[in-house]
Structure formats: structure tokens, C-alpha cells
Amino acid sequence: MTILSKCLLEEAKAISQAAKKLDPLEVQKAIEILEICGKRKNKLLVTGVGKSGIVARKIAATFSSIGLVSVYLNPLDALHGDLGIVGSEDVCILISNSGETKEILEIIPHLKLRKSSLIALVGNTNSSIANESNSVLEATVDKETCPLNLAPTASTSVAMAIGDALATVWMEKNKVSTEEFAKNHPAGQLGKKLTLTISDLMVPINKIEPILIDASLEEIIINISSGGIGITWVQGFKEDKRIIGVITDGDLRRGLKQNNAKRWKDITAKDIMTKNPITINHSASIIETIDLMECNSKKPISAIPVLKKDKEIIGIIRLHDLIKTGLV
């Protein structure tokens, strides 16, 4: 085992032990405080000094990303004007391994003046910060991973893990959906997968010439070749944009193979089209579309008609269009 692996296992052990030490009643109090905070549309403030301050920033960022407005409150600046961000009945998580951080103790009276509920995330449950708080979450570690047992290592890992766990429980309690999550993550692959819709990527219907159900083989071949997308859609009569079938390159090949060459001149769209094709709504997400195309029970699909609510076709989405986004 490498030294690095040994350090990782020690930190994992510290987190595992912390999970066992947490008081269920105190955890319940903390969760209820955070639930009320969200329901009242209050802010969550997270504060700490030094390495605990860095952990506090991460926890605040996590809560903001899942829909609970959260900011890092620097206790060093709080007494010089930054307390102005604290609203009435906002919630504050106080992070301190010792539980005696002077700068945090100095802001507690001012937080209480604003009727803030306080959640202590501390390594000492008998500390001054713990005694001033509404809920106390124990983040005690037997020793730091640091060989000198000095640098905050295991203790910061435990504090961050507890913060992540609180955020996860808050998500579950508030039933945060992928759509809600996506609103706060619009950039990058994750955001695109969740926010881009099929209507943003599809080939619009005005670029696809439909064919009638009685179209000849020659008309079908010309149509698919001129369209350049490997698929065409079939309609009952010219004025009706409701789809009754599709014909792909594969349908065309199979139709020719299944019929004697002498009968090719008699083949019509009705004979080789895929009836009642799989379709998708124009508001579907990229993830939904990829799942539909790749997980179809019969065979993977390379192109799907896109419909409006009234079942009218408005375009075709191809696997090629999805690949171009870099998300597949």
C-alpha cells in the first residue's frame, strides 16, 4: 500500500467514525432549521476561519447550486460591514474544529440580534460555539492525517463531508428535480444535457419534403437522396402534417431486398414505411432523447420525428445532430 493510499484510507476512516458519532436529535434539528430556511426563502450563511473558511466556501457553493441561496460570511470582515448581508431569521453554519474560534464567537451576538438560527459544525461539542448554537453537529477526529497531527486534514474532510450530507438531505426533502438543478448549471456538458431541448437541434420540417402514402419507389429514392438526412416522413394527403409513417435508408434497403426486382415498380410508400414510428415531443431534453434512441427495445434509432402537442410533425432529430453537440 502506498503512503498516499494510506492517507486516503485514514481520512475515509475519520469520515466513517464521524457518521457514527453524530447525535440523531442534533441532526434532525439541523435538517429542520435548513428546511424552514428554504421554505421562508431566507439565506444560508456559512462561516469559518482559515482552512475551515475554505470548507465553508465549498459548502455555501454546494447549497447555492441546489437552490438554497447561500453565501460565505468571512467573520474577519463581518464586524466591519459584511454583517449587512445577514437578513432577519437567516441561518448560519459555524465551522470550527476547536469550537473556540475567536472571530466566530465575536459575530454570534450580532447574528442572534438578527434572530439567526445557528448550526455548529465543531470538533468539540462542549465548546463555546457549540453552547451558543441551536444545533450541534460533532466533527471530531482522533487525529489529523498530517504526520505532525497539526495541519487540518482529516478534520476538514469530515467537516466537508457533513456539509455535503446536509445538502444531499436538503435536496431529497425538497425533491429537487434535474430541471431545477439544471437552472443553476447552464454551462458545460451537464447544463447542455439538461437544458438544451430537441427543438434547438432538430432539422426543421421546412427542410424536409414529405411524401404521400402512395408515392412510388422512384419518388421515395429521389426524396431521401435530395433531403440528405437519410429519412423522410409519410403523410396521408398534402394538407395534413400529421405523420403516419417514416421511411429511412434502412427501410428502403429492406423493402428492395424483400421484394422481387420485377415488383419494384409497384412498390409504394405504404409498402415499406415504418408505421406508427417512435416519436418525441419538441420540449424533450437531450438526455431523454439519447435514452430513447439508444435504449429502444427493438434496435437503436438514428433519427426520430419531433412532434408538437397536437401530434403535428415539426422536424426530425438525428443521432448525428446530438453527436455534434459533443454530449454523446
N, C-alpha and C positions, 0 to 999 in steps of 0.2 A: 504493500500500500504506500502510495506517495504521501509526502508531507501535506500537499495540497488536499488530497482526498481525506486525510485525517482531520484537517481543519474543517472541511465541509461537513463531515460526519459529526464533529463536536458541535457545530452550530445547529445542525439538524436535531441533535440530541437536546440541545438547550431549548429549542422551539417545542419539541415533544414534551419536555418536562414542564414548560410554561403552560401548555394546554391543560395539564393535569392540576396545576396549582390554581388556576382561575376559579374564583368563587362564583358559582352559578347565579346567586342572587345579585351580585355586583354586575355580572354580565347582563342580566335581564334589565337592571336599572339603566345601564349604558345604552342598550338597544332601544328601550322605551324613550329615553331622552332624545336619541337621534331620530326616532320615528316622529316624535312631536315636532322636532326641529323642521323636518321635511314637510309635515302637514301644515305647519304655520308659515312656511316659506321664509323661515329665519336662516341666518348664515351659520355655518360651522367654522369656527376658528381653531387652528391647531398651532400650538406654540412649543418652543424648546430652544435651548441654547447649545451652541457647538454642534457636535455630531447629532444630538437629539433634535437640533433645529433642522438639519438636513433631512432626518427621518420625518419631521413634522411637515416639511415642504412636500415630500412624496405622498404622505397620507392625505394632505389637503388636495393635491392634484388628482389623486385617485377618486376622492369623493366628488370633486367637481366634474370629473369625466363621466360619472354615472348619474348626474342630475341633482346632486345636493350642493348648492352653492357653498364653496369652501375656500378659505384663504389662509395663508400662513401669517401669523402675527408675530413679528420679531419683538420679543419682550424688551430688548435693549432700546428699541425705538418707540415702543408703546407709550412710555411715560413722557415722550417728547412729541406727542401729536398723533401717533398712529392708533391710539385708542379711539380715535374718531371713526374708525371703520366698524367698531363694535356697536351693534344695534340692540335695542331692548329685547331681552329674552333670547339673544343669540346663545349658541352652545360653544364651549371651548374645551378642547382636549389638551391637557397639560402633560408634556412628556419630560420626565426627569428620572434618571437612573437612581440618584441618591434620594430624590423626593425633597431635597432641601435647596434647590437652585434659587439663589437669592433674587435674581431678576424676575423669576416667575412668581415668587412669594410677594414681591412688591406690586405686581399688577392684579393679584387676586382681589383685593378690596375694591378696586375700580371696576372689575368685571362683575362683582356682586352688586355694586351700585346700579348696574345696568340689568340686574336680575338674570345674569347668565347662569346656566346650569353648567357645572364643571365635571369633566370626566378625567380622573387622574390615571395616567399610564406610567407607573413608577416601579422601581426595583425595591422600594421599601414601603410596605403598606402601613407602617407606623410612623411615617414621616409627616412633616408639617403640611406639605402639599396634599397628601392623602387625607389628612384630617379636615382640610378645608373644602374637600370635594364632595359632590353628590354621589359619585360612583367611583370606585377604586378598582382598577384592573392591575393585577400583580404581574410584573415583567421581570421578576427576579431570576438571575442566573448564578450558578455555583461559581463559575469562573469565566473570565474572558478567554477567547481563543488565542489572544496575544500571548506569546511566551512569557512576557513580564506580568501578565494579568493586569495590564494597565490600559491599553488602547481599547476604546469602545468597539467591540466586535460582536461577540455573542449577544450582548445586551441590546445593541442597535438592531440586530437581526430579529430578536424576539419582539422588540417594540414595533418594528415594521410589519412583522407577521401578524401581530394582534390588530394593527391598524387595517391591514388588508382583510382580515377576517371580519372585522366590524363592517367594512364597506361591502363585502360579499353578502353578509346577512341583511344589510340595509337594502341591497338590490333585490334579494329574494322577498323580503317583506313588502317592498313597494312594487313588486312584479315588473321590474324594468325590462322592457322589450328590446329586441335587436334594433327596431326602428328608432326608439328613443335613444339608445346607446349611439346609434349612427349619427344622430344630430350633433353630437359632441365630438365626433371623429370623422369629419368630412374629407380629410386629406388622406393620401396614401391608398394602398390596396384595400385595407379594411373599410375605409369610408366609401370608396368607389363600389365595392361589392354590395354594400348595404344601402347606398343612396341612389346610385345610377339605376334607372329603370329601362325596360326594354324599348320604350318609345324613343329613348335617347340614342339607341344604337341600331334600330331596325332599318331595313331597306323600305322606304315608304311605298305605299300602294301605287302612287302615280308613276313609279319607275318600273312597275310590273304590269305587263299586259295580260289580262286573264284570257282563258279560252272557254268556249261553251262546251257543254256536255257532249254534243255531237261532233266536236271538232275532229278532223281527220288526222291520221298519223303524220302526214306532211306538215300540217298546221302546228301540231304538237312539237315536232322537231324544230321547226323554224322559231316557234315561240321560245322554247327553252334555250336555244342557241343564241338568239338575239338578246334575251334577258341577261344572260351571263351570270346568273346566280344559281343555276342548277336545279331550279324548281319553278313551277308555275301553279296557279290555282284555278279551280274549275268552278264556274257559276252556271246556274240553270238558264238564265236569259240575261241579256245585256244590261238591263237597268237594275238588276238585283246584285248587290255587292255581298250578299251572304254566301259563304263558302260551302260547297257541297263535296269538295274533294281536292286533293293535290296530286300533282304528277312530278316526280323527281327524276333525275338521271337514272337512278336505280329502278324506278317503276317502269321507265321506258325500256331499259335493257331486259328486264324480266318479262315485259309484255311481248317483246320481239322473240325472246327465247321460247316462251310458252305457246307461241302461235306459228304455224307453218308459214313460210315465206310467201306462199301463194295467197294467204289470208291477210297479209299486212295491209293491203289496200282497203280492206274492210274495217280495220281497227279504228275505233273512235276513243275519245277521252273516257267515256263511260266504261270501256272495257279494261283499261289499265290503271285508272286512277285509284288512289287510296281513299276510300270512303270514310267519312267521319274521322278525319285526321286529328291527331293530338294538337291542341292549340293552347295559347297562353294569353292572359289579359295584358293589355298595354301597360298597366301600372306595376307589373311584377318586377321584383328585384333581380339583379344579376344572379344572386345565389339561388333563388327559386328556379330560374331558367336553366342554369347549369345542372341543377339536381334533376330537373325534368328531362333534359336532353341526355344525360349520362346514365340515369337510373331507370330509364324506361324498361319495363319487364321484357318486352319483345326484342328490342335491339336499340343501340344508341341512335339518336336522331341528329342529323346535321343541319336541319332547317325546320322552323316551326312558324305557322301563320300567327300573326298577332291580331287580336280582336278587341273591339270596343265592347262596352257593356251590352249593347244591343246585338251582339254577335256579328257585327259588320267587320269585315277584314280591313285593316288599315296598314298592314305591312307584313314583312317576313323577317324573322330574326334568324341569322345563321350562326353556326358554331364559329365560323370564320370571323364574324363581327365581334364575338366575345373574345376570341384569341387576340385580336388586335388591341384590346384594352390592356393586355398583359395580366389579366386576372385569372386566366385559365391555365 
